[in-house]
C-alpha cells in the first residue's frame, strides 16, 4: 500500500502538468489570433484614407500690357504748296490757228482741205506655169534594135546599157552618153545606131519645140541577134 500511493500521486501530477501546458498553448494561440485581427484592421484603416477634394480656382490670365502711345507729331506751321503762290509768267504758245479778226464774231473755219486721192495697187497677175511635153519616139519597130557587135556575138556576151540621150528641137538624137559602166563595144554600136536611126517628136514648152534630154535602157540579147 505504501509503495502504490506515491505512484498514483505521480500520475495525477503528470496530468495536471499536461492540462496546464494545453492551457498555455491555447492562450498563446488566442493572443496570436487577436494580434493578427488587430493588425488587419489597422492595415485596412491605413490603406483606405479618406478622399478629400479641393477645388483649385484657376488663376486669371495676365492682362496685356498697354501699348505705348506714339508721340504726336507737332503740327507744322510751314506754309503748304497751295499757300505758296508763285508769280505766273505769260507765255505765248502758237496753236497753228489763224488769228481772229477784230471785226469777226469769233467763228473759226475748221473745214478740212482737199485730201489726196488713194490709189489701189493693181491686182497681182497669176503666176504662169509653163505647159511642158516630153519627146515621143517615132520609128518603126524593126529599127529599134541596134546591130549586135560581132566580137560580143562571137563571145556570146549580153549587156544592158543605161544611156542618156540628148535630143534637139527637131527631134534628132545628137548625143549618147553612158550612165554608169558600159562595155565599149556595146556602147559604140548603140551610139551609131541611135544617132543615125532614132527620131523623136521634139519636146515642147507651151507648144513650142525645144531640146531636151532623157535616160533610156537598151538591152543586147543573143536571142534577138
C-alpha positions in Angstrom: 0.0 0.0 0.0 2.8 2.4 0.9 4.5 1.7 -2.4 1.3 2.2 -4.5 0.3 5.5 -3.1 3.2 7.5 -4.3 2.9 6.1 -7.8 -0.7 7.4 -8.1 0.3 10.9 -7.0 2.9 10.9 -9.7 0.4 10.0 -12.2 -2.0 12.7 -11.1 0.7 15.3 -11.1 1.6 14.5 -14.8 -2.0 15.0 -15.8 -2.1 18.4 -14.2 1.1 19.5 -15.9 -0.3 18.4 -19.3 -3.5 20.4 -18.8 -1.6 23.4 -17.8 0.6 23.2 -20.9 -2.5 22.9 -23.1 -4.0 26.0 -21.5 -0.8 27.9 -22.0 -0.7 26.9 -25.7 -4.4 27.8 -26.1 -3.7 31.2 -24.6 -0.8 31.9 -27.0 -2.9 30.9 -29.9 -5.7 33.2 -28.8 -3.2 36.1 -28.4 -1.8 35.5 -31.8 -5.3 35.5 -33.3 -6.1 38.7 -31.6 -2.9 40.3 -32.8 -3.5 39.3 -36.4 -7.1 40.6 -36.3 -5.9 43.9 -34.9 -3.2 44.3 -37.5 -5.5 43.6 -40.3 -7.9 46.2 -39.0 -5.1 48.7 -38.7 -3.7 47.9 -42.2 -7.2 48.3 -43.7 -7.7 51.6 -42.0 -4.3 52.8 -43.2 -4.9 51.6 -46.8 -8.2 53.4 -47.1 -7.6 57.1 -46.3 -10.5 59.5 -46.6 -10.9 61.2 -50.1 -10.5 64.9 -49.9 -11.4 67.0 -53.0 -10.0 70.5 -53.1 -11.3 72.6 -56.0 -8.4 74.9 -57.2 -9.6 78.1 -58.8 -7.7 78.8 -62.0 -5.6 81.9 -61.9 -6.8 84.8 -64.1 -4.7 85.3 -67.3 -2.3 88.2 -67.1 -3.7 91.4 -68.5 -1.9 92.6 -71.7 0.4 95.5 -71.2 -0.9 98.7 -72.7 0.8 99.7 -75.8 2.8 102.9 -75.6 1.1 105.7 -77.4 3.0 107.3 -80.2 4.3 110.7 -79.7 2.0 113.1 -81.6 3.9 114.9 -84.3 3.9 118.6 -83.7 1.9 120.5 -86.2 4.0 122.2 -88.8 3.2 125.8 -89.3 5.1 125.9 -92.5 3.1 127.0 -95.5 1.8 124.3 -97.9 2.3 124.4 -101.7 -1.1 125.8 -102.0 -0.2 128.6 -99.7 3.0 129.4 -101.5 1.8 131.3 -104.5 4.2 132.0 -107.3 4.1 134.6 -109.9 2.9 133.3 -113.3 4.7 134.4 -116.4 2.6 134.5 -119.5 3.9 132.5 -122.4 2.7 132.8 -126.0 2.1 129.2 -127.4 1.2 129.1 -131.1 -1.7 126.8 -131.7 -1.5 126.8 -135.5 -4.9 128.5 -135.9 -5.5 131.6 -138.0 -5.6 134.9 -136.0 -9.0 136.1 -135.1 -10.3 139.2 -137.0 -11.3 142.0 -134.7 -14.5 142.5 -136.7 -15.3 138.8 -136.8 -17.7 137.2 -134.4 -15.1 134.8 -133.3 -16.0 131.8 -135.5 -13.1 129.8 -136.9 -13.4 127.8 -140.2 -12.2 124.3 -139.4 -13.3 122.7 -142.7 -10.5 120.3 -143.8 -8.7 121.0 -147.0 -8.6 118.7 -150.0 -7.4 115.2 -149.2 -5.0 113.3 -151.6 -6.6 110.5 -153.6 -5.7 107.0 -152.6 -4.9 104.7 -155.5 -5.3 101.0 -155.0 -2.5 98.7 -156.2 -3.3 96.6 -159.3 -4.3 93.0 -158.7 -1.4 90.7 -158.9 -1.2 88.7 -162.1 -1.4 84.9 -161.7 1.9 83.1 -161.9 2.4 81.5 -165.2 3.1 77.8 -165.1 4.5 76.6 -168.4 3.0 73.5 -170.0 5.7 71.0 -170.9 5.5 67.9 -173.0 8.3 65.3 -173.4 9.7 63.8 -176.6 7.9 60.9 -178.3 9.8 58.2 -180.2 8.6 57.8 -183.8 10.4 55.0 -185.6 9.4 51.5 -186.8 9.8 48.5 -184.5 12.4 47.0 -186.9 14.6 50.0 -186.4 14.6 49.9 -182.6 17.4 47.4 -182.0 21.0 48.3 -183.0 23.1 45.7 -184.7 24.8 43.2 -182.4 28.6 43.8 -182.1 30.5 41.0 -183.9 33.0 40.3 -181.2 30.3 40.1 -178.5 28.2 37.8 -180.6 31.2 35.5 -181.2 31.9 35.6 -177.4 28.2 35.1 -176.7 28.0 38.1 -174.3 25.0 40.1 -173.4 24.5 43.5 -171.8 22.0 46.1 -170.7 23.1 49.8 -171.0 21.7 52.9 -169.4 22.1 55.8 -171.9 21.5 59.5 -171.6 20.1 60.9 -174.9 20.3 64.5 -176.0 17.5 65.4 -178.4 17.4 68.7 -180.2 14.3 70.8 -181.1 13.9 68.9 -184.4 13.7 65.5 -182.6 17.1 64.2 -183.6 19.4 62.3 -181.3 22.6 64.4 -181.2 24.5 62.7 -178.3 24.5 59.4 -176.5 26.3 59.1 -173.1 26.5 56.2 -170.7 25.0 56.3 -167.3 27.3 54.1 -165.2 29.6 51.4 -166.6 29.2 50.3 -170.2 31.2 48.0 -172.4 32.9 50.0 -175.2 31.8 47.6 -178.0 28.1 47.7 -176.9 28.2 51.5 -176.3 29.7 52.3 -179.7 27.2 50.0 -181.5 24.3 51.7 -179.7 25.6 55.3 -180.2 26.0 54.9 -184.0 22.5 53.3 -184.4 20.6 55.8 -182.2 22.2 58.9 -183.8 21.6 57.6 -187.3 18.2 56.0 -187.0 16.2 57.1 -184.0 13.8 60.1 -184.4 11.5 61.8 -181.9 8.7 64.2 -181.8 10.5 67.0 -180.0 9.6 68.2 -176.6 7.6 71.4 -176.2 7.1 74.2 -173.7 3.8 76.0 -174.1 3.5 74.3 -177.5 7.0 75.5 -178.7 9.5 72.8 -179.7 12.6 72.7 -177.6 15.7 70.5 -177.0 15.7 68.1 -174.0 17.5 65.1 -172.5 16.2 61.7 -171.3 17.6 58.4 -170.0 16.7 55.0 -171.5 17.7 51.4 -171.0 18.9 49.4 -174.1 19.4 45.6 -173.9 21.5 43.4 -176.1 20.2 39.8 -176.1 21.6 36.8 -178.1 18.1 35.6 -178.8 17.3 38.9 -180.6 20.5 38.9 -182.7 
